[in-house]
Amino acid sequence: MDNKIRIGIVGYGNLGHGTELAISQNPDIKLVAIFTRRDPNLLDSKPNVVHISQVLDFKDKIDVMILCGGSAKDLDEQGPMIVSHFNTVDSFDNHQRIPEYFEKINQSAKSSGKLGLISVGWDPGLFSLNKLLGISVLPHGKSYTFWGEGLSQGHSDAIKRIKGVKNGIQYTIPIREALDKVMNYENIDIPANEGHKRICYVCCEENADLARIENEIKTMPNYFYGYDTSVFFISEEELKQNHSKMPHGGLVVRTGTTGEGNKQKIEFNLTLDSNPEFTSSILVAYARAVFKLWQEGKTGAISVFDVPLGYLSPMSGEELRRNLL
Amino acid sequence: MDNKIRIGIVGYGNLGHGTELAISQNPDIKLVAIFTRRDPNLLDSKPNVVHISQVLDFKDKIDVMILCGGSAKDLDEQGPMIVSHFNTVDSFDNHQRIPEYFEKINQSAKSSGKLGLISVGWDPGLFSLNKLLGISVLPHGKSYTFWGEGLSQGHSDAIKRIKGVKNGIQYTIPIREALDKVMNYENIDIPANEGHKRICYVCCEENADLARIENEIKTMPNYFYGYDTSVFFISEEELKQNHSKMPHGGLVVRTGTTGEGNKQKIEFNLTLDSNPEFTSSILVAYARAVFKLWQEGKTGAISVFDVPLGYLSPMSGEELRRNLL
């Protein structure tokens, strides 16, 4: 018998695959089972892939479940259900609905005596921590968030829903001039559409009306309207060859003043080849924290704001102070 | 009666002054008294400046003491003494001696039922948190720290001790080529002297032997030997006019890989007009956390690794989740 933290993964899409890979980089953590709604026999016949209906058979075999449901809809349903039997970590990212989701997880977790950590990843997650840090340390100042350069799944999906489009990829790119102004302490307000431009690579059906498609993209409300948007039509081969990775990143900046107008700047910057693999790596580190906090008696719902960062590490408090402080 | 957190400051040098200014930016925190070893009447006759010998008169009037002792020697003596009567935050920054100092604070604080948070600031402090985050989220990777551009007090003091030197300022500057290699994921080892150069502005006594002084600086072990060091001799007026601010900053970078070699990068970057004012701003935010943790029953010594970041903010958990997650 070893002392490894035993993990279950719920959902076997990009995030679930990434979590499987991330666990293999952490010697103190082991993967027990991956739960899927599909027929596990149709997957790559890994012995640890199990149908979701068997989840309760693992009640005493898993310390923390990492919920990798691909959409807010999955988590809305799965989160409260799973946390009534297991400790959980999830990446719920519908910012506006976080308070409501938190309440649901909290009620379910309080009844079961488990711990549910919600909205882990980089945004929400590490970006949220840095926004909090900036505003707390420099109360007189301004906060900025830039996303990209990176692939936005939501915007890519929006393109794909247009008639005549076979496939599409959208990259969000910070506008250099806006970023420079922020970095130069110009203390301005930058609406999202003045801070970012959008570049779309679209692959269409034969004889599709390209002018109409380009127009539909550029005028789509909430997604593209008001943004500097470029549309490039490319072949399916080119799309597959050059745009199949999922890079992303971004930065959180706080500029502020202290004393007699001394300028101070805090910047947190991510550059990611693979957005889902990075998000999964964060989920796995936080799963370690959830297990430790639960062992100390913590139950209910929590967010990244409630987790001391030392709990993310396999090192003891003494090792951390000696090596990293 | 208000509900503000009541702060005392011990030590009225750069850091103490900065803390006084930082408190004024936080409406939920108030300054009760500043304790000094000097004769308070010789200071600028502020009514709240008190001689250190009166500190015990304030036992029920102060929630958290911010220890602004200018050197490890001050804190070594003051830390354990003050924490036997008050909750404390300090910026103990002698990295190698942190474990020993932690033990002393812990013993004293456990006996008194108080809470002592040690080694707060940006290095140690925010940089430590980011090193921990990097290594925990990207276990397969490499961590780097660069300091500057900024004024190093220790190196400036070392210059001043040389015979014939009246005054001196040393700036630490990251070497661009080394930084570029790190940012390009070259995964190299960079000893401190290959990552930084040193620029010294020195003002000497009349008829001093400049060649000897320059040589003594450049060959000084631990401080300058092995570094690309430039020495400029300037007048006292020029030193005062152009080099009296205390700018600093630096960055912590983690480069790593996930999955099949996808490159990931996390960067935390500070650019500071005033090093002591920024450090004090961090101390004040963490004083808020100390008070909350102590109210919850936490005693003994802790470090930044033990503090949930949500505790730095005056906002409630609910407000934080709604506004910043």
HADDOCK unambig.tbl for C-alpha pairs under 7 A between the chains (distance, minus, plus):
assign (segid A and resid 21 and name CA) (segid B and resid 259 and name CA) 5.63 0.50 0.50
assign (segid A and resid 22 and name CA) (segid B and resid 258 and name CA) 6.92 0.50 0.50
assign (segid A and resid 25 and name CA) (segid B and resid 139 and name CA) 6.56 0.50 0.50
assign (segid A and resid 25 and name CA) (segid B and resid 140 and name CA) 6.97 0.50 0.50
assign (segid A and resid 95 and name CA) (segid B and resid 325 and name CA) 6.85 0.50 0.50
assign (segid A and resid 99 and name CA) (segid B and resid 321 and name CA) 6.61 0.50 0.50
assign (segid A and resid 99 and name CA) (segid B and resid 322 and name CA) 6.19 0.50 0.50
assign (segid A and resid 124 and name CA) (segid B and resid 325 and name CA) 5.50 0.50 0.50
assign (segid A and resid 125 and name CA) (segid B and resid 325 and name CA) 6.90 0.50 0.50
assign (segid A and resid 128 and name CA) (segid B and resid 324 and name CA) 5.56 0.50 0.50
assign (segid A and resid 128 and name CA) (segid B and resid 325 and name CA) 4.99 0.50 0.50
assign (segid A and resid 131 and name CA) (segid B and resid 324 and name CA) 6.63 0.50 0.50
assign (segid A and resid 132 and name CA) (segid B and resid 324 and name CA) 6.61 0.50 0.50
assign (segid A and resid 136 and name CA) (segid B and resid 285 and name CA) 6.15 0.50 0.50
assign (segid A and resid 136 and name CA) (segid B and resid 312 and name CA) 6.08 0.50 0.50
assign (segid A and resid 136 and name CA) (segid B and resid 313 and name CA) 5.35 0.50 0.50
assign (segid A and resid 137 and name CA) (segid B and resid 281 and name CA) 5.46 0.50 0.50
assign (segid A and resid 137 and name CA) (segid B and resid 282 and name CA) 5.32 0.50 0.50
assign (segid A and resid 137 and name CA) (segid B and resid 285 and name CA) 5.88 0.50 0.50
assign (segid A and resid 138 and name CA) (segid B and resid 281 and name CA) 6.86 0.50 0.50
assign (segid A and resid 139 and name CA) (segid B and resid 25 and name CA) 6.55 0.50 0.50
assign (segid A and resid 140 and name CA) (segid B and resid 25 and name CA) 6.97 0.50 0.50
assign (segid A and resid 258 and name CA) (segid B and resid 22 and name CA) 6.93 0.50 0.50
assign (segid A and resid 258 and name CA) (segid B and resid 277 and name CA) 6.42 0.50 0.50
assign (segid A and resid 259 and name CA) (segid B and resid 21 and name CA) 5.65 0.50 0.50
assign (segid A and resid 259 and name CA) (segid B and resid 277 and name CA) 6.89 0.50 0.50
assign (segid A and resid 262 and name CA) (segid B and resid 273 and name CA) 5.42 0.50 0.50
assign (segid A and resid 262 and name CA) (segid B and resid 274 and name CA) 6.24 0.50 0.50
assign (segid A and resid 263 and name CA) (segid B and resid 272 and name CA) 6.50 0.50 0.50
assign (segid A and resid 263 and name CA) (segid B and resid 273 and name CA) 5.34 0.50 0.50
assign (segid A and resid 264 and name CA) (segid B and resid 271 and name CA) 5.96 0.50 0.50
assign (segid A and resid 264 and name CA) (segid B and resid 272 and name CA) 4.58 0.50 0.50
assign (segid A and resid 264 and name CA) (segid B and resid 273 and name CA) 5.88 0.50 0.50
assign (segid A and resid 265 and name CA) (segid B and resid 270 and name CA) 5.69 0.50 0.50
assign (segid A and resid 265 and name CA) (segid B and resid 271 and name CA) 5.07 0.50 0.50
assign (segid A and resid 265 and name CA) (segid B and resid 272 and name CA) 6.24 0.50 0.50
assign (segid A and resid 266 and name CA) (segid B and resid 269 and name CA) 5.97 0.50 0.50
assign (segid A and resid 266 and name CA) (segid B and resid 270 and name CA) 4.87 0.50 0.50
assign (segid A and resid 266 and name CA) (segid B and resid 271 and name CA) 6.75 0.50 0.50
assign (segid A and resid 267 and name CA) (segid B and resid 268 and name CA) 5.73 0.50 0.50
assign (segid A and resid 267 and name CA) (segid B and resid 269 and name CA) 4.98 0.50 0.50
assign (segid A and resid 267 and name CA) (segid B and resid 270 and name CA) 6.38 0.50 0.50
assign (segid A and resid 268 and name CA) (segid B and resid 267 and name CA) 5.73 0.50 0.50
assign (segid A and resid 268 and name CA) (segid B and resid 268 and name CA) 4.61 0.50 0.50
assign (segid A and resid 268 and name CA) (segid B and resid 269 and name CA) 6.39 0.50 0.50
assign (segid A and resid 269 and name CA) (segid B and resid 266 and name CA) 5.98 0.50 0.50
assign (segid A and resid 269 and name CA) (segid B and resid 267 and name CA) 4.99 0.50 0.50
assign (segid A and resid 269 and name CA) (segid B and resid 268 and name CA) 6.39 0.50 0.50
assign (segid A and resid 270 and name CA) (segid B and resid 265 and name CA) 5.70 0.50 0.50
assign (segid A and resid 270 and name CA) (segid B and resid 266 and name CA) 4.87 0.50 0.50
assign (segid A and resid 270 and name CA) (segid B and resid 267 and name CA) 6.37 0.50 0.50
assign (segid A and resid 271 and name CA) (segid B and resid 264 and name CA) 5.96 0.50 0.50
assign (segid A and resid 271 and name CA) (segid B and resid 265 and name CA) 5.06 0.50 0.50
assign (segid A and resid 271 and name CA) (segid B and resid 266 and name CA) 6.75 0.50 0.50
assign (segid A and resid 272 and name CA) (segid B and resid 263 and name CA) 6.52 0.50 0.50
assign (segid A and resid 272 and name CA) (segid B and resid 264 and name CA) 4.59 0.50 0.50
assign (segid A and resid 272 and name CA) (segid B and resid 265 and name CA) 6.23 0.50 0.50
assign (segid A and resid 273 and name CA) (segid B and resid 262 and name CA) 5.41 0.50 0.50
assign (segid A and resid 273 and name CA) (segid B and resid 263 and name CA) 5.34 0.50 0.50
assign (segid A and resid 273 and name CA) (segid B and resid 264 and name CA) 5.88 0.50 0.50
assign (segid A and resid 274 and name CA) (segid B and resid 262 and name CA) 6.23 0.50 0.50
assign (segid A and resid 277 and name CA) (segid B and resid 258 and name CA) 6.41 0.50 0.50
assign (segid A and resid 277 and name CA) (segid B and resid 259 and name CA) 6.92 0.50 0.50
assign (segid A and resid 281 and name CA) (segid B and resid 137 and name CA) 5.46 0.50 0.50
assign (segid A and resid 281 and name CA) (segid B and resid 138 and name CA) 6.86 0.50 0.50
assign (segid A and resid 282 and name CA) (segid B and resid 137 and name CA) 5.32 0.50 0.50
assign (segid A and resid 285 and name CA) (segid B and resid 136 and name CA) 6.14 0.50 0.50
assign (segid A and resid 285 and name CA) (segid B and resid 137 and name CA) 5.88 0.50 0.50
assign (segid A and resid 305 and name CA) (segid B and resid 308 and name CA) 5.95 0.50 0.50
assign (segid A and resid 305 and name CA) (segid B and resid 309 and name CA) 5.35 0.50 0.50
assign (segid A and resid 305 and name CA) (segid B and resid 310 and name CA) 4.42 0.50 0.50
assign (segid A and resid 306 and name CA) (segid B and resid 308 and name CA) 5.00 0.50 0.50
assign (segid A and resid 306 and name CA) (segid B and resid 309 and name CA) 6.82 0.50 0.50
assign (segid A and resid 306 and name CA) (segid B and resid 310 and name CA) 5.93 0.50 0.50
assign (segid A and resid 307 and name CA) (segid B and resid 308 and name CA) 4.89 0.50 0.50
assign (segid A and resid 308 and name CA) (segid B and resid 305 and name CA) 5.93 0.50 0.50
assign (segid A and resid 308 and name CA) (segid B and resid 306 and name CA) 4.99 0.50 0.50
assign (segid A and resid 308 and name CA) (segid B and resid 307 and name CA) 4.88 0.50 0.50
assign (segid A and resid 308 and name CA) (segid B and resid 308 and name CA) 4.00 0.50 0.50
assign (segid A and resid 308 and name CA) (segid B and resid 309 and name CA) 6.85 0.50 0.50
assign (segid A and resid 309 and name CA) (segid B and resid 305 and name CA) 5.35 0.50 0.50
assign (segid A and resid 309 and name CA) (segid B and resid 306 and name CA) 6.83 0.50 0.50
assign (segid A and resid 309 and name CA) (segid B and resid 308 and name CA) 6.87 0.50 0.50
assign (segid A and resid 310 and name CA) (segid B and resid 305 and name CA) 4.42 0.50 0.50
assign (segid A and resid 310 and name CA) (segid B and resid 306 and name CA) 5.93 0.50 0.50
assign (segid A and resid 312 and name CA) (segid B and resid 136 and name CA) 6.08 0.50 0.50
assign (segid A and resid 313 and name CA) (segid B and resid 136 and name CA) 5.35 0.50 0.50
assign (segid A and resid 321 and name CA) (segid B and resid 99 and name CA) 6.58 0.50 0.50
assign (segid A and resid 322 and name CA) (segid B and resid 99 and name CA) 6.19 0.50 0.50
assign (segid A and resid 324 and name CA) (segid B and resid 128 and name CA) 5.56 0.50 0.50
assign (segid A and resid 324 and name CA) (segid B and resid 131 and name CA) 6.66 0.50 0.50
assign (segid A and resid 324 and name CA) (segid B and resid 132 and name CA) 6.62 0.50 0.50
assign (segid A and resid 325 and name CA) (segid B and resid 95 and name CA) 6.80 0.50 0.50
assign (segid A and resid 325 and name CA) (segid B and resid 124 and name CA) 5.50 0.50 0.50
assign (segid A and resid 325 and name CA) (segid B and resid 125 and name CA) 6.90 0.50 0.50
assign (segid A and resid 325 and name CA) (segid B and resid 128 and name CA) 5.01 0.50 0.50
